[in-house]
C-alpha cells in the first residue's frame, strides 16, 4: 500500500522538503479588498511590504472542498491512501473543507486536525514523511499525527496588536491600549487555540520570555527542534537562535520566514517560536 501526504500551505515547508516527501499542498487564501489570491502564489517580500503600510488590512480564508478534491484526485493517481494533517480546526475551517472533500472518494483519506499552526504542522508532516519511508502503517501514522501536538510548544508575539485585532484574536480596545502602552503580548497555542500568557515591555524582555517559557515546558536536554519564525525581525531571530543554542546545543535550531496566512495575523513585526521535544 502506497501512502501519500497532503497538507495546507501554512505548514511552511521548503521546496526541498516538499519534493523529498512528495507532499501535495492545498493553499489558503488572502482577501485584499475583495480580491482573493492563493497565499502560496504570493511574492513574500512584496506582500509583507504592502502589509506593513496597508490602511486596510487583508483577511484570510480557508480552502474550499473543491480545492482539496482537485489535489486529492491528483495524489490518488500515485497513492492508494492519503493522510492529511492540517492546521488547527479551532483557528481555521481548513479541516472541515478537507473532511467534506474526502467524502467524495472511495479510497481512504484520513484528515487529521493537527491542533498546530505554521511550522508545527510542518514538523509533523516531515516526521510523517520519515515514518512513511521507514514503512509505517497507516494506523501508526494516524495515531502519531493525532498525538504529535503533545510534543510541541508554540509561542508568538507582535509589536503591533492591530493585526491580531483585525483577525479577531483580541478586542479592539485591548489592541489600542496595548499599542499605546507599547506592551507586547506573549501568546501560546494551547489545545489548538491561542491563549494569552503575559504582557511584557521591551524587545529584550520579549525574547527572554519567549525562550524562558519554552524551557519551562521542555527541558533543554529534551529539546529536539526549534523553529524561530520572523518576517522583518532578522536580528531578533539571530538573537533567539543564539539563546537556544547556549541552553540546548544538541537541538536542531533554524530560522524561517513566517508564511503569509500566519503573517497576516501577526503582522511584519511578528515573531514565533515553535519547539519539538524528543
C-alpha positions in Angstrom: 0.0 0.0 0.0 1.4 3.4 -1.0 0.7 6.2 1.5 0.7 9.8 0.4 0.8 13.1 2.3 -1.4 16.1 1.7 -1.4 19.3 3.8 -2.1 23.0 3.7 0.5 25.7 2.9 0.6 27.2 6.4 2.9 24.3 7.2 5.8 26.4 5.8 7.7 23.5 4.2 10.6 24.3 1.9 10.5 23.3 -1.8 13.2 20.7 -1.0 11.1 19.2 1.8 8.0 19.1 -0.4 10.0 17.2 -3.0 11.7 14.8 -0.6 8.4 13.6 0.8 6.2 14.2 -2.3 3.8 16.3 -0.2 0.8 17.7 -2.0 -0.1 21.2 -0.9 -3.5 23.0 -0.7 -3.4 26.7 -0.4 -5.4 29.1 1.8 -6.5 32.5 0.5 -5.7 36.1 1.1 -8.5 38.7 0.6 -7.3 42.2 -0.3 -10.3 44.5 -0.9 -12.4 41.7 -2.3 -9.7 40.3 -4.5 -8.8 36.7 -3.5 -5.3 35.3 -4.1 -3.8 31.9 -3.2 -1.4 32.7 -0.5 1.0 30.1 -1.8 1.5 32.2 -5.0 2.4 35.5 -3.3 5.8 37.2 -3.6 6.6 37.3 0.2 8.8 40.4 0.2 6.3 42.4 -1.9 3.3 41.2 0.2 4.8 42.0 3.5 5.9 45.4 2.3 2.3 46.1 1.3 1.0 44.7 4.5 3.3 46.9 6.6 1.8 50.1 5.0 -1.8 49.0 4.3 -4.6 51.2 5.5 -7.0 48.3 5.3 -5.6 45.0 6.5 -6.2 41.9 4.4 -8.2 38.9 5.7 -7.6 35.2 5.2 -9.9 32.3 4.3 -9.8 28.5 4.2 -9.6 26.4 1.0 -12.8 25.2 -0.4 -13.7 21.5 -0.5 -13.2 21.7 -4.3 -9.6 22.9 -3.7 -9.0 19.7 -1.7 -10.9 17.5 -4.2 -8.5 18.6 -7.0 -5.4 17.8 -5.0 -6.8 14.5 -3.7 -7.6 13.4 -7.3 -4.1 14.1 -8.4 -2.5 12.5 -5.4 -4.6 9.3 -5.7 -3.2 8.7 -9.2 0.1 7.8 -7.3 -1.1 6.7 -3.9 -3.6 4.2 -2.5 -4.3 6.0 0.7 -3.8 9.6 1.9 -3.1 11.1 5.3 -4.0 14.8 5.6 -2.7 16.7 8.6 -3.9 20.3 8.5 -3.7 23.4 10.8 -5.8 23.7 14.0 -9.5 23.4 13.5 -10.0 26.0 16.2 -8.3 28.6 14.1 -9.5 27.7 10.6 -12.1 25.7 8.8 -9.5 24.0 6.7 -10.0 20.6 8.3 -13.8 20.9 7.6 -13.2 21.5 3.9 -10.8 18.6 3.7 -13.2 16.3 5.5 -16.1 17.3 3.2 -13.8 16.7 0.2 -12.7 13.3 1.4 -16.3 12.0 1.3 -16.2 12.2 -2.5 -13.7 9.4 -2.7 -13.8 5.6 -2.3 -10.1 5.5 -1.5 -9.2 6.0 2.2 -8.4 9.7 3.0 -7.6 10.4 6.7 -7.9 14.0 7.7 -6.1 14.9 10.9 -6.6 18.2 12.8 -3.0 18.7 13.9 -4.1 21.3 16.6 -1.0 23.1 15.4 -0.1 26.1 13.2 2.7 27.0 10.8 5.9 25.1 11.2 4.3 23.0 14.0 2.3 21.3 11.3 5.3 21.3 9.1 7.4 19.4 11.6 4.6 16.9 11.8 4.5 16.4 8.1 8.3 15.9 7.9 8.1 13.3 10.7 5.2 11.5 8.9 7.3 11.5 5.7 10.2 9.9 7.5 7.9 7.3 9.1 6.3 6.5 5.7 9.8 6.0 4.2 10.5 3.6 7.1 7.4 1.5 6.3 5.0 2.7 9.0 1.4 1.5 8.6 -1.5 4.0 8.1 -2.8 3.1 11.6 0.6 4.0 13.1 0.7 7.3 11.1 -2.8 8.3 12.2 -2.0 7.7 15.8 1.3 9.6 15.6 -0.4 12.6 13.8 -3.2 12.7 16.3 -0.9 12.9 19.3 2.1 14.9 17.9 0.8 18.2 19.2 1.5 17.0 22.8 5.3 17.0 21.8 5.3 20.6 20.6 5.1 24.1 22.2 4.2 27.3 20.3 4.7 30.9 21.5 4.3 34.1 19.5 4.1 37.8 19.7 3.9 41.0 17.7 4.8 44.7 18.1 1.5 45.9 16.6 -1.7 44.4 18.0 -3.8 45.8 15.2 -3.1 42.7 13.2 -4.4 40.4 15.9 -7.4 42.6 16.4 -8.3 42.6 12.7 -8.1 38.8 12.7 -10.4 38.6 15.7 -7.8 37.2 18.1 -8.1 40.2 20.5 -10.6 43.0 21.1 -10.2 46.5 19.5 -9.9 48.2 22.9 -7.2 45.8 24.1 -5.3 46.3 20.9 -5.4 50.1 21.2 -4.4 50.1 24.8 -1.6 47.6 24.2 -0.2 49.7 21.3 -0.4 52.9 23.4 1.5 51.3 26.3 3.9 49.6 23.9 3.1 46.3 25.6 4.0 43.1 23.8 1.6 40.1 24.4 3.1 36.7 24.8 0.6 34.2 23.3 0.7 30.4 23.5 -1.0 27.8 21.3 -2.8 25.6 23.8 -5.2 22.8 22.7 -5.3 24.2 19.2 -6.2 27.8 20.1 -4.3 31.0 21.0 -4.3 32.0 24.7 -2.6 34.9 26.4 0.3 34.2 28.7 1.6 37.6 29.8 2.4 41.1 28.6 5.9 42.4 28.5 7.5 45.7 27.7 10.7 45.9 25.6 12.2 43.8 22.9 14.9 42.2 25.2 12.3 41.2 27.7 10.1 39.7 25.0 12.9 37.5 23.6 13.8 36.4 27.1 10.2 35.5 27.8 9.8 33.5 24.5 12.9 31.4 25.4 12.3 31.0 29.1 8.6 29.9 28.6 9.8 27.3 26.0 12.3 25.9 28.5 9.6 25.9 31.3 7.7 23.5 29.0 10.6 21.5 27.6 13.9 20.8 29.4 17.0 21.7 27.3 18.1 18.0 27.2 14.7 17.0 25.8 14.6 19.7 23.1 14.8 18.2 19.6 14.0 21.1 17.2 13.3 24.8 17.4 11.9 27.0 14.6 12.3 30.7 15.1 9.8 32.5 12.9 10.0 36.1 11.9 9.4 38.4 8.9 11.3 41.7 9.4 13.0 40.8 12.7 16.1 39.1 11.4 18.3 40.4 14.2 15.8 39.1 16.8 15.8 35.7 15.1 19.6 35.5 15.3 19.5 36.5 19.0 16.8 33.9 19.8 18.8 31.2 17.9 21.9 32.1 20.0 19.9 31.9 23.2 18.5 28.5 22.4 21.9 27.1 21.3 23.5 28.2 24.5 21.0 26.3 26.6 20.4 23.3 24.2 23.5 22.9 22.0 22.3 19.5 20.7 19.0 20.7 19.4 18.3 21.5 15.7 17.6 25.2 15.6 16.6 27.0 12.5 15.1 30.4 11.5 12.4 30.7 8.8 10.2 33.4 7.4 6.6 33.3 8.5 4.3 32.2 5.7 1.6 34.7 4.6 -1.5 33.3 6.3 0.0 33.4 9.8 2.0 36.5 8.9 -1.2 38.4 8.0 -2.5 37.8 11.6 0.8 38.7 13.3 2.0 41.5 11.0 5.5 42.1 9.7 6.8 42.6 13.2 5.5 39.2 14.3 7.7 36.6 15.9 7.1 32.9 16.8 8.9 30.1 18.5 7.8 26.5 17.7 9.6 23.7 19.6 9.5 20.0 19.4 10.6 17.6 22.2 12.5 14.4 21.7 
